[in-house]
């Protein structure tokens, strides 16, 4: 009888894992269809201005602040059901973008999908851990990450294929449909995985340098993440097919570079890695501001995306200076700090671009990277 119960539990766990894998693949594939094509849609169809684009990005990040509050309201839902609701809201919001013909509509539908997918991005790692065997959590996280990467590459490839004849509206409907399919798959995951834990945050003075580094890194990410592709599309008329090519190469490079960056961090330490990273980035930002040749900008865009992997050194730095019980709540605080940057930087950067030209946000970004370098030089690791 006991052996039968163990077999049934194992079969149920395998079934849950299978449906979670399907959920992750469909969600990652669907969101990539939207993410790859949105900048071109915003510029070519909505004719969005830089200040409007910055405002849109800022408003789209506001739901990130409310994630913990919403999860508290929905605490009666199990994590699989919460994931389903989140993916359904995200899918409906992205599909509705196919009907957007003005900036206010663009903002409304973007905030809707963002509200759903911020919840999904929070719940997904927790579900991954709960579907892992004890002492095999890292392996499971790696497996799910690999599945997501395959889905992203597949989505980018499909956009590249369809870019010549498929309208943006069709891509958004396909994207939203995939997210709804992901929500459907999640409905088959067992309810007994439990309800989500409400994120706890921790602020301690001894981690102040870490918080500064996180904030500056978040600002740098937002400058480049918000305006680099937008500049390629708006200022240099880069088409959707070329954007898809760039994103595909970037994704492949990041997948290959991440483990190598991790090994380098372990070998030489966080201080040296971060200083090297910020030194190179300061030059890349200046290049993005002043280079008139779009082919050079493609290379700079590629290099900057690859260098994103070195930000993992911030997490390993925290683990070096904090006891285990402080790590998770401190990472939650870092997420909140990143959301502050995500709301502030696009808004300010968009107005600077509108007033003074597209080069100014990248010059400001270069200055932030120099500040990051100065902060990284203050790192003192325990022996």
C-alpha positions as CSV (number, residue, x, y, z in Angstrom):
1,X,0.0,0.0,0.0
2,X,2.8,2.4,0.9
3,X,4.6,1.6,-2.4
4,X,1.4,2.3,-4.3
5,X,1.1,5.7,-2.5
6,X,4.7,6.6,-3.4
7,X,4.1,5.7,-7.0
8,X,1.0,7.8,-7.2
9,X,2.7,10.7,-5.6
10,X,5.6,10.4,-8.0
11,X,3.2,10.2,-11.0
12,X,1.4,13.3,-9.8
13,X,4.7,15.2,-9.4
14,X,5.8,14.2,-12.9
15,X,2.4,15.3,-14.2
16,X,2.7,18.7,-12.5
17,X,6.2,19.2,-13.8
18,X,5.1,18.3,-17.4
19,X,2.3,20.9,-17.3
20,X,4.5,23.5,-15.7
21,X,7.1,23.0,-18.5
22,X,4.3,23.5,-21.0
23,X,3.2,26.6,-19.2
24,X,6.8,28.1,-19.1
25,X,7.4,27.3,-22.8
26,X,4.1,28.8,-24.0
27,X,4.4,31.9,-21.8
28,X,8.1,32.6,-22.8
29,X,7.3,31.9,-26.5
30,X,4.2,34.2,-26.4
31,X,5.8,37.1,-24.6
32,X,8.8,37.0,-26.9
33,X,6.5,37.6,-29.9
34,X,5.3,40.7,-28.3
35,X,8.6,41.9,-26.9
36,X,10.5,41.6,-30.2
37,X,7.9,43.5,-32.2
38,X,6.7,46.2,-29.8
39,X,9.3,49.0,-30.4
40,X,8.7,48.9,-34.2
41,X,4.9,48.9,-33.7
42,X,5.1,51.9,-31.3
43,X,7.2,53.9,-33.7
44,X,5.7,52.9,-37.0
45,X,2.0,52.6,-36.1
46,X,1.5,54.8,-33.1
47,X,4.3,57.3,-34.0
48,X,5.2,57.6,-30.4
49,X,7.4,60.4,-29.2
50,X,10.4,59.8,-26.9
51,X,8.8,61.5,-23.9
52,X,5.7,59.4,-24.5
53,X,7.8,56.2,-24.7
54,X,9.5,57.0,-21.5
55,X,6.2,57.7,-19.8
56,X,4.8,54.4,-21.1
57,X,7.7,52.4,-19.8
58,X,7.4,54.1,-16.4
59,X,3.7,53.4,-16.1
60,X,4.2,49.9,-17.2
61,X,6.5,49.3,-14.3
62,X,4.1,50.6,-11.6
63,X,2.4,47.2,-11.2
64,X,5.7,45.9,-10.1
65,X,5.4,48.0,-6.9
66,X,1.9,46.6,-6.3
67,X,2.9,42.9,-6.8
68,X,3.3,42.1,-3.1
69,X,0.0,43.9,-2.3
70,X,-1.9,42.1,-5.0
71,X,-0.5,38.7,-3.9
72,X,-1.7,39.5,-0.4
73,X,-5.2,40.1,-1.7
74,X,-5.1,36.9,-3.6
75,X,-3.6,34.8,-0.8
76,X,-6.6,32.5,-0.9
77,X,-5.5,31.2,-4.4
78,X,-2.9,28.5,-4.7
79,X,0.2,29.3,-6.7
80,X,-0.9,27.4,-9.8
81,X,-4.3,29.2,-9.8
82,X,-2.6,32.5,-9.3
83,X,-0.2,31.8,-12.2
84,X,-3.2,31.0,-14.4
85,X,-4.9,34.3,-13.5
86,X,-1.7,36.2,-14.0
87,X,-1.1,34.7,-17.5
88,X,-4.7,35.2,-18.6
89,X,-4.6,38.9,-17.7
90,X,-1.3,39.2,-19.4
91,X,-2.5,37.5,-22.5
92,X,-5.7,39.5,-22.8
93,X,-3.7,42.8,-22.3
94,X,-1.2,41.9,-25.1
95,X,-4.0,40.7,-27.4
96,X,-5.8,44.0,-26.9
97,X,-2.8,45.9,-28.2
98,X,-3.9,44.7,-31.6
99,X,-6.8,47.2,-31.3
100,X,-4.6,50.1,-30.0
101,X,-4.6,53.1,-32.3
102,X,-3.6,55.9,-29.9
103,X,-1.1,56.5,-27.1
104,X,-3.8,56.4,-24.3
105,X,-4.9,53.0,-25.6
106,X,-1.3,51.8,-25.7
107,X,-0.8,52.8,-22.1
108,X,-4.0,51.2,-20.9
109,X,-3.4,47.8,-22.5
110,X,0.3,47.8,-21.6
111,X,-0.5,48.4,-17.9
112,X,-3.1,45.5,-18.0
113,X,-0.6,43.0,-19.4
114,X,2.1,44.2,-17.1
115,X,-0.1,43.7,-14.1
116,X,-0.6,40.1,-15.0
117,X,3.0,39.3,-16.0
118,X,4.6,40.9,-13.0
119,X,2.6,38.4,-10.9
120,X,3.7,35.5,-13.2
121,X,7.4,36.5,-13.0
122,X,7.1,36.5,-9.2
123,X,5.2,33.1,-8.9
124,X,7.2,31.2,-11.5
125,X,10.5,30.8,-9.6
126,X,8.6,29.7,-6.5
127,X,6.7,27.0,-8.5
128,X,10.0,25.9,-10.0
129,X,11.5,25.3,-6.5
130,X,8.4,23.5,-5.3
131,X,8.5,21.1,-8.3
132,X,12.2,20.2,-7.5
133,X,13.4,17.4,-5.3
134,X,15.2,18.3,-2.2
135,X,18.9,19.3,-2.9
136,X,18.2,19.4,-6.6
137,X,16.7,22.9,-6.7
138,X,19.6,24.4,-8.7
139,X,19.4,21.7,-11.3
140,X,15.6,22.2,-11.7
141,X,16.1,26.0,-12.0
142,X,18.6,25.4,-14.7
143,X,16.3,23.0,-16.6
144,X,13.4,25.5,-16.5
145,X,15.7,28.3,-17.5
146,X,16.9,26.3,-20.5
147,X,13.3,25.6,-21.6
148,X,12.5,29.3,-21.4
149,X,15.6,30.1,-23.5
150,X,14.6,27.6,-26.2
151,X,11.1,29.2,-26.2
152,X,12.6,32.7,-26.5
153,X,14.8,31.7,-29.4
154,X,11.9,30.0,-31.1
155,X,9.7,33.1,-30.7
156,X,12.4,35.4,-32.1
157,X,12.9,33.1,-35.1
158,X,9.1,33.1,-35.8
159,X,9.0,36.9,-35.7
160,X,12.0,37.0,-38.1
161,X,10.1,34.6,-40.5
162,X,6.8,36.5,-40.3
163,X,8.3,40.0,-40.3
164,X,7.9,40.4,-44.1
165,X,4.2,39.7,-44.3
166,X,2.5,39.4,-40.9
167,X,1.1,42.6,-39.5
168,X,1.9,43.6,-35.9
169,X,-1.8,43.0,-34.9
170,X,-1.4,39.4,-35.9
171,X,1.8,39.0,-33.8
172,X,0.1,40.6,-30.7
173,X,-3.0,38.3,-31.1
174,X,-0.6,35.3,-31.4
175,X,1.3,36.4,-28.4
176,X,-1.8,36.9,-26.3
177,X,-3.1,33.5,-27.4
178,X,0.1,31.7,-26.4
179,X,-0.2,33.3,-22.9
180,X,-3.8,32.1,-22.7
181,X,-2.7,28.6,-23.7
182,X,-0.1,28.9,-20.9
183,X,-2.8,29.8,-18.4
184,X,-4.8,26.7,-19.6
185,X,-1.8,24.4,-19.0
186,X,-1.3,25.9,-15.5
187,X,-4.9,24.9,-14.6
188,X,-3.8,21.2,-14.7
189,X,-1.1,21.7,-12.0
190,X,-2.1,20.4,-8.6
191,X,-3.5,22.8,-6.1
192,X,-1.6,21.2,-3.2
193,X,1.6,23.1,-4.0
194,X,0.5,25.7,-1.5
195,X,-0.2,29.4,-1.5
196,X,2.5,31.9,-2.4
197,X,4.6,33.4,0.4
198,X,4.3,37.2,0.6
199,X,7.7,38.7,-0.2
200,X,9.6,40.0,2.8
201,X,12.0,42.9,2.5
202,X,15.0,43.8,4.6
203,X,17.1,47.0,4.8
204,X,20.3,47.0,6.8
205,X,22.9,49.7,7.0
206,X,25.7,47.3,6.5
207,X,24.4,46.4,3.0
208,X,24.1,50.0,2.0
209,X,26.8,49.7,-0.7
210,X,25.0,46.7,-2.2
211,X,21.8,48.8,-2.4
212,X,23.7,51.7,-4.1
213,X,25.2,49.3,-6.6
214,X,21.8,47.7,-7.3
215,X,20.1,51.1,-7.8
216,X,22.9,52.4,-10.2
217,X,22.9,49.1,-12.1
218,X,19.1,49.3,-12.4
219,X,19.3,52.9,-13.7
220,X,21.9,51.8,-16.3
221,X,19.8,48.8,-17.3
222,X,16.7,51.0,-17.8
223,X,18.6,53.6,-19.9
224,X,19.8,50.9,-22.3
225,X,16.8,48.6,-22.0
226,X,14.3,51.4,-22.7
227,X,16.1,53.6,-25.2
228,X,18.7,51.5,-27.1
229,X,16.3,49.5,-29.3
230,X,14.0,52.5,-29.5
231,X,16.9,54.6,-30.9
232,X,17.7,51.9,-33.5
233,X,14.1,51.9,-34.7
234,X,13.3,55.7,-34.5
235,X,16.6,57.3,-35.3
236,X,18.1,54.7,-37.7
237,X,15.0,53.1,-39.2
238,X,16.0,49.6,-38.2
239,X,13.3,47.1,-39.4
240,X,11.6,44.3,-37.5
241,X,13.6,41.6,-39.3
242,X,17.0,43.2,-38.2
243,X,15.7,43.7,-34.7
244,X,14.8,40.0,-34.6
245,X,18.3,39.1,-35.9
246,X,19.9,41.1,-33.1
247,X,17.7,39.7,-30.4
248,X,18.4,36.1,-31.6
249,X,22.2,36.7,-31.6
250,X,22.0,38.4,-28.2
251,X,20.0,35.6,-26.6
252,X,22.4,32.9,-27.9
253,X,25.4,34.9,-26.7
254,X,24.0,35.5,-23.3
255,X,23.1,31.8,-22.9
256,X,26.8,30.9,-23.7
257,X,28.3,33.8,-21.7
258,X,26.4,33.3,-18.4
259,X,28.2,30.2,-17.2
260,X,31.6,31.6,-18.2
261,X,30.9,34.9,-16.3
262,X,29.9,32.8,-13.3
263,X,33.3,31.0,-13.4
264,X,35.2,34.3,-13.8
265,X,33.4,35.8,-10.8
266,X,34.3,32.7,-8.7
267,X,37.9,33.0,-9.8
268,X,38.8,36.7,-9.6
269,X,36.0,38.0,-7.3
270,X,33.1,40.4,-7.5
271,X,35.1,43.6,-7.2
272,X,37.4,43.0,-10.2
273,X,34.5,41.7,-12.4
274,X,32.2,44.6,-11.6
275,X,35.0,47.2,-12.1
276,X,35.9,45.7,-15.5
277,X,32.2,45.6,-16.4
278,X,31.5,49.2,-15.6
279,X,34.7,50.4,-17.3
280,X,33.7,48.8,-20.6
281,X,30.1,49.9,-20.3
282,X,31.1,53.5,-19.8
283,X,32.8,53.4,-23.2
284,X,29.9,51.5,-24.8
285,X,27.4,54.2,-23.7
286,X,29.6,57.0,-25.1
287,X,29.8,55.0,-28.3
288,X,26.1,54.7,-28.5
289,X,25.7,58.4,-28.0
290,X,28.2,59.6,-30.6
291,X,28.5,56.8,-33.3
292,X,26.8,57.8,-36.5
293,X,27.1,54.3,-38.1
294,X,24.3,51.9,-37.5
295,X,26.4,48.9,-38.0
296,X,28.7,50.0,-35.1
297,X,25.5,50.5,-33.0
298,X,24.5,46.9,-33.7
299,X,27.9,45.8,-32.3
300,X,27.6,48.0,-29.2
301,X,24.0,46.8,-28.6
302,X,25.2,43.2,-28.8
303,X,28.1,43.8,-26.4
304,X,26.0,45.6,-23.9
305,X,23.5,42.8,-23.8
306,X,26.3,40.3,-23.3
307,X,27.7,42.4,-20.4
308,X,24.4,42.2,-18.6
309,X,25.4,38.7,-17.4
310,X,28.0,40.3,-15.1
311,X,25.3,41.8,-13.0
312,X,25.0,38.4,-11.3
313,X,28.1,39.5,-9.4
314,X,25.9,41.8,-7.3
315,X,23.9,38.7,-6.1
316,X,27.1,36.8,-5.3
317,X,28.5,39.8,-3.5
318,X,25.4,39.9,-1.3
319,X,25.8,36.2,-0.5
320,X,29.4,36.9,0.5
321,X,28.5,39.7,3.0
322,X,25.2,38.6,4.3
323,X,24.1,35.6,6.5
324,X,21.8,33.1,4.7
325,X,18.7,34.3,6.5
326,X,19.3,37.9,5.2
327,X,19.8,37.0,1.5
328,X,16.2,36.4,0.3
329,X,14.7,39.5,2.0
330,X,17.6,41.6,0.8
331,X,17.0,40.4,-2.7
332,X,13.4,41.4,-2.4
333,X,14.5,44.9,-1.3
334,X,16.8,44.9,-4.4
335,X,13.8,44.1,-6.6
336,X,11.9,47.1,-5.1
337,X,15.0,49.3,-5.6
338,X,15.1,48.2,-9.2
339,X,11.4,49.1,-9.6
340,X,12.2,52.6,-8.3
341,X,14.8,52.9,-11.1
342,X,12.4,51.4,-13.6
343,X,9.8,54.1,-12.9
344,X,12.1,57.1,-12.6
345,X,14.7,56.6,-15.4
346,X,12.4,56.1,-18.5
347,X,10.3,59.1,-17.5
348,X,13.3,61.4,-17.1
349,X,15.2,59.9,-20.0
350,X,12.2,60.3,-22.4
351,X,11.9,64.0,-21.5
352,X,15.6,64.6,-21.9
353,X,15.5,62.9,-25.3
354,X,12.5,65.0,-26.4
355,X,14.1,68.2,-25.2
356,X,17.8,67.7,-26.1
357,X,18.1,64.8,-28.5
358,X,18.6,61.0,-28.3
359,X,22.2,61.2,-27.3
360,X,21.5,62.8,-23.9
361,X,20.0,59.7,-22.1
362,X,23.1,57.7,-23.1
363,X,25.5,60.4,-21.9
364,X,23.6,60.3,-18.6
365,X,23.8,56.5,-18.6
366,X,27.6,56.8,-19.1
367,X,27.7,59.0,-16.0
368,X,25.7,56.5,-14.0
369,X,28.1,53.7,-15.0
370,X,31.1,55.9,-13.9
371,X,29.3,56.3,-10.5
372,X,28.8,52.5,-10.4
373,X,32.6,52.1,-11.0
374,X,33.4,54.4,-8.2
375,X,31.0,52.4,-5.9
376,X,32.4,49.1,-7.0
377,X,35.9,50.2,-6.0
378,X,34.7,50.5,-2.4
379,X,33.8,46.8,-2.2
380,X,35.7,45.0,0.5
381,X,35.0,41.3,0.7
382,X,35.4,39.2,3.9
383,X,38.4,36.9,3.9
